Amino acid sequence: RLNCNVPVYGTRLTLALVESRLKEHGLRLQSYAHVVKAGDSIRLGNLGVEFIHVSHSIADCVALAIDTPAGMIIHTADFKFDQTPVDGRVMDIRRFADLGARGVLVMLSDSTNADRPGYTMSERVVGDLFRDEFRDAPSRIFVTTFASHIERIQQVFDAAAESGRRVAIVGRSMENNVRLGLDLGYLHVEPGTLVDLDTLDSMPSNRAVIITTGSQGEPMSALTRMAMADHRKISIMPGDTVIISASTIPGNERMIGSTINRLFKQGAEVIYDAFSGFHVSGHASQEELKLMLNVVRPEYFVPVHGEYRHLVKHARIAQDLGMPRSNILIPELGDVMEFSR
């Protein structure tokens, strides 16, 4: 049990993921956890907090609209404007516009893709590529992605069902998150599509899909151990296709490169680079960042989430839209900002 008395608010999936990780260490949130959903509002002393649905690469992501005595603060969370999301729930741009019309004192906005021109592609693009590859691949297909990316995992299941393939899950975090997704209703799998690894081994290789951990080349992940011929249950065979459906987190380039090289040595065909189309970002690109700024029209702007160069690029975008440089702040970690009208 956690030795604290601090309430923790989150959507169902978020809290379930937190509980799952805490359980590994003998801890539980128990009564501290409070489930919220997009559209809900809570009171915390003299603050009001509203949760607003945004599109991102994890289900049930929400922005925060914090009503304070000094004025409204919006934290966009991670977001992009996906017009064709896999779950059918489009970002609640109308609510952001309503708040902008009322007047927003400060907006803190996701800057991760502030250096990317244009718009971020829809998650559905990846699903189309999965269907093509699953239909044409001559043997087994291994897909690795972030274990929290429920919508990407859903698209693997969908493509497998359409192509007559069966799916097995390998890797503890992936197994745990797929189970949570199914239990909570975030994942929907056709009967007979999800099987255990032993069942998959008895099937023709061109009817097999394995979803696995290891998209970042983590040393103890399932895919890395397969690449090193060190996994106790499954080995890479010549003719297998490995799809790395994730972006590279800065700092992991060497580990991922080593894993890819080892997979090629095992005889696999590896689809891995950012231009393959098998991964799209969950973060807004420049035109979407402009749209968010124009819709909300905050008095002050604080770019967040990204390396310093991304924060600077986002600040320049705000300036290009007419915001005074004096109203844009790029804080360092630990800085305290105070705003008033």
C-alpha positions in Angstrom: 0.0 0.0 0.0 1.3 3.5 -0.8 2.1 5.5 2.3 0.4 8.7 1.2 -3.0 10.3 1.2 -2.9 12.1 -2.1 -5.9 11.6 -4.5 -4.9 10.4 -8.0 -7.2 11.2 -10.9 -7.0 9.4 -14.2 -9.0 7.8 -17.0 -9.8 4.1 -16.7 -7.0 2.9 -18.9 -4.4 5.2 -17.3 -5.2 4.1 -13.8 -5.3 0.4 -14.8 -1.8 0.8 -16.3 -0.6 2.5 -13.1 -2.1 -0.2 -10.9 -0.5 -2.9 -13.0 2.9 -1.4 -12.7 2.5 -0.8 -8.9 1.4 -4.4 -8.4 4.8 -5.6 -9.7 6.3 -3.8 -6.7 3.7 -4.9 -4.2 2.0 -1.5 -4.1 -1.6 -0.5 -4.8 -3.4 2.8 -5.3 -6.6 1.5 -3.6 -8.8 4.4 -2.3 -6.4 7.1 -3.7 -7.5 6.4 -7.3 -10.4 8.4 -8.8 -11.6 7.5 -12.3 -12.6 10.4 -14.6 -13.5 10.6 -18.2 -13.6 13.3 -20.9 -16.3 15.9 -20.0 -16.0 15.4 -16.3 -15.1 18.3 -13.9 -13.8 18.2 -10.4 -13.2 20.8 -7.7 -9.8 21.0 -5.8 -10.1 23.8 -3.3 -10.6 27.0 -5.2 -9.6 25.4 -8.5 -11.9 23.7 -11.0 -10.5 21.1 -13.4 -12.2 19.9 -16.6 -11.1 17.0 -18.6 -11.2 17.4 -22.4 -10.8 14.6 -25.0 -7.8 14.8 -27.2 -6.4 12.3 -29.8 -3.1 10.7 -29.0 -1.3 7.4 -29.3 -2.8 6.1 -26.1 -6.5 5.8 -25.5 -8.5 8.1 -23.3 -5.9 10.9 -23.3 -7.3 14.1 -21.9 -6.3 17.8 -21.8 -6.9 19.9 -18.6 -8.8 23.1 -18.4 -8.0 24.5 -14.9 -10.2 27.3 -13.7 -8.3 29.5 -11.2 -9.1 32.8 -9.5 -6.6 34.5 -11.8 -8.0 33.0 -15.0 -8.2 29.8 -17.1 -5.2 27.6 -17.7 -5.2 25.0 -20.4 -2.7 22.1 -20.6 -3.2 20.4 -23.9 -1.5 17.1 -22.9 0.0 15.2 -25.8 -2.3 15.6 -28.8 -2.8 15.7 -32.6 -5.8 16.5 -34.8 -6.7 13.0 -36.1 -9.8 13.3 -38.3 -10.1 9.5 -38.6 -9.1 8.0 -35.2 -9.3 4.2 -34.8 -11.7 4.4 -32.0 -13.9 6.9 -33.8 -13.6 9.6 -31.1 -12.5 12.9 -32.7 -10.7 15.4 -30.5 -13.1 17.8 -28.9 -12.0 21.0 -30.7 -15.4 22.6 -30.0 -14.7 22.6 -26.3 -11.3 24.3 -26.8 -13.0 26.9 -29.0 -15.6 27.5 -26.3 -12.9 28.1 -23.7 -11.0 30.3 -26.1 -14.1 32.5 -26.6 -14.4 32.8 -22.8 -10.8 33.9 -22.5 -7.7 31.8 -21.6 -5.0 33.2 -19.4 -2.3 30.6 -20.2 -1.9 27.7 -22.5 0.8 25.0 -22.1 1.0 23.0 -25.3 2.7 19.9 -26.6 5.8 20.8 -28.6 7.2 17.4 -29.5 6.7 17.9 -33.3 7.2 21.6 -33.4 10.0 21.2 -36.0 7.8 19.1 -38.4 5.9 21.0 -41.1 2.4 20.2 -42.1 0.1 17.8 -40.4 0.6 14.5 -38.6 -0.9 11.5 -40.4 -3.9 9.6 -39.0 -3.3 6.4 -37.1 -5.5 4.6 -39.7 -2.7 4.9 -42.2 -0.8 2.3 -40.3 -3.7 0.0 -40.3 -3.9 0.1 -44.1 -0.2 -0.9 -44.3 -0.7 -3.7 -41.8 -3.4 -5.2 -44.0 -1.2 -5.1 -47.1 1.8 -6.6 -45.4 -0.3 -9.3 -43.6 -1.8 -10.4 -46.9 1.5 -10.6 -48.8 4.1 -11.7 -46.2 5.3 -15.3 -47.0 5.9 -16.4 -43.4 5.5 -15.3 -39.8 5.1 -11.6 -39.0 6.5 -10.1 -35.8 5.2 -6.6 -34.8 6.8 -4.6 -32.0 5.4 -1.3 -30.8 4.9 0.5 -27.5 2.9 -1.7 -25.1 0.7 1.2 -24.2 -0.3 1.9 -27.8 -3.7 0.1 -27.6 -5.0 1.5 -30.9 -1.9 0.2 -32.8 -2.4 -3.2 -31.2 -6.0 -3.1 -32.2 -5.0 -2.5 -35.8 -2.7 -5.5 -35.7 -5.6 -7.7 -34.5 -7.9 -6.3 -37.2 -5.4 -6.9 -40.0 -4.7 -10.4 -38.7 -8.4 -11.3 -38.6 -8.9 -10.0 -42.1 -6.0 -12.0 -43.5 -6.9 -15.2 -41.7 -3.9 -15.0 -39.4 -3.8 -15.8 -35.7 -2.0 -13.6 -33.1 0.1 -14.5 -30.0 1.5 -12.1 -27.5 5.1 -12.2 -26.3 6.6 -10.0 -23.5 5.3 -9.3 -20.1 4.3 -5.7 -20.5 2.6 -6.4 -23.8 0.8 -9.4 -22.3 -0.4 -7.3 -19.3 -1.6 -4.4 -21.4 -3.4 -6.6 -23.9 -5.2 -8.3 -21.0 -6.1 -4.9 -19.5 -7.3 -3.6 -22.9 -9.6 -6.7 -23.4 -10.9 -6.6 -19.8 -11.7 -2.9 -20.0 -13.2 -3.0 -23.5 -10.5 -0.9 -25.2 -9.5 -3.9 -27.4 -11.9 -5.9 -29.5 -10.7 -9.2 -30.9 -12.5 -11.5 -33.3 -13.1 -15.0 -31.7 -10.2 -17.3 -32.4 -7.8 -14.6 -33.5 -5.9 -14.4 -30.2 -4.1 -17.7 -29.3 -1.2 -18.8 -27.1 2.3 -19.3 -28.5 2.1 -23.1 -28.4 -1.0 -23.0 -30.6 0.6 -20.6 -33.0 3.6 -23.0 -33.3 1.4 -25.7 -34.7 0.0 -23.5 -37.4 1.3 -22.8 -40.9 3.9 -20.0 -40.7 2.0 -17.8 -43.2 -0.9 -17.7 -40.7 1.1 -16.5 -37.7 1.5 -13.0 -36.2 3.4 -12.3 -33.0 3.0 -9.0 -31.1 6.1 -8.5 -29.0 7.9 -6.0 -26.7 11.3 -4.6 -27.7 10.5 -1.6 -30.0 13.4 0.4 -28.3 15.9 -2.4 -28.4 15.7 -2.9 -24.6 18.3 -5.5 -23.6 15.9 -7.8 -21.7 12.9 -7.4 -24.1 11.5 -10.3 -26.0 12.5 -9.1 -29.4 16.1 -8.4 -28.4 16.3 -11.9 -26.9 14.9 -13.4 -30.1 17.5 -11.4 -32.2 20.2 -12.9 -30.0 18.7 -16.4 -30.4 18.3 -16.4 -26.6 14.5 -16.6 -26.2 13.4 -19.9 -24.6 10.1 -20.2 -26.5 10.5 -18.7 -30.0 13.3 -18.1 -32.5 13.6 -16.0 -35.6 13.6 -18.0 -38.8 14.7 -17.1 -42.4 11.7 -15.6 -44.2 10.1 -14.0 -41.1 9.1 -10.4 -41.3 9.7 -8.1 -38.4 7.9 -4.7 -38.3 9.2 -2.1 -35.8 6.1 0.0 -35.5 7.5 2.7 -33.3 9.6 5.8 -33.4 13.1 5.8 -31.8 13.3 7.5 -28.5 16.5 9.7 -28.5 19.3 7.8 -26.8 18.1 4.3 -27.9 19.5 4.5 -31.5 22.4 2.2 -30.8 20.4 -0.5 -29.0 17.7 -0.5 -31.8 20.4 -0.6 -34.5 22.1 -3.6 -32.8 18.8 -5.5 -32.6 17.9 -4.8 -36.3 21.4 -6.0 -37.4 21.0 -9.2 -35.4 17.5 -9.8 -36.9 18.9 -9.5 -40.4 21.7 -11.9 -39.5 18.9 -14.4 -38.4 17.5 -14.1 -41.9 14.5 -11.9 -41.2 13.2 -9.1 -43.3 13.0 -6.0 -41.0 10.8 -3.0 -41.7 12.1 -0.3 -39.4 12.7 3.2 -40.6 10.5 6.2 -40.1 9.7 6.4 -43.9 8.2 2.9 -44.0 4.8 4.3 -42.8 4.4 1.6 -40.2 4.5 4.3 -37.5 2.8 7.7 -37.3 3.4 10.1 -34.5 0.8 10.8 -31.8 1.9 14.5 -31.6 0.7 17.5 -33.5 2.9 19.0 -36.3 3.3 22.7 -37.1 -0.1 23.3 -38.8 -2.0 21.6 -36.0 0.0 23.6 -33.4 -1.1 26.8 -35.2 -4.7 25.6 -35.2 -4.6 25.0 -31.5 -3.1 28.4 -30.8 -5.7 30.1 -33.1 -8.6 28.3 -31.5 -7.6 28.9 -27.9 -6.0 32.4 -28.3 -4.3 32.4 -24.9 -3.0 35.6 -23.4 0.2 33.9 -22.4 1.8 30.8 -23.9 4.2 28.2 -22.5 5.5 25.5 -24.9 6.1 22.2 -23.1 7.0 18.6 -23.7 10.0 18.3 -26.1 13.6 19.1 -26.2 14.7 22.7 -25.9 14.8 23.1 -29.7 11.2 22.0 -29.9 10.2 24.6 -27.3 12.0 27.4 -29.2 10.3 26.3 -32.5 6.9 26.3 -30.9 7.5 29.7 -29.4 8.4 31.0 -32.9 5.2 29.5 -34.3 3.2 31.5 -31.7 5.1 34.7 -32.6 4.4 34.1 -36.3 0.7 34.1 -35.4 1.0 37.5 -33.8 1.6 36.7 -30.1 4.0 39.2 -28.4 7.4 37.6 -27.5 7.0 39.0 -24.0 3.9 36.8 -23.5 5.7 33.6 -24.4 7.7 31.8 -21.7 10.2 29.0 -22.1 10.9 27.9 -18.5 13.7 25.7 -17.2 13.0 22.7 -15.0 12.2 24.0 -11.5 11.3 27.5 -12.6 8.1 29.0 -11.0 5.8 31.1 -13.2 3.3 33.6 -11.8 0.6 35.1 -14.0 -1.9 37.8 -13.6 -4.2 39.7 -15.9 
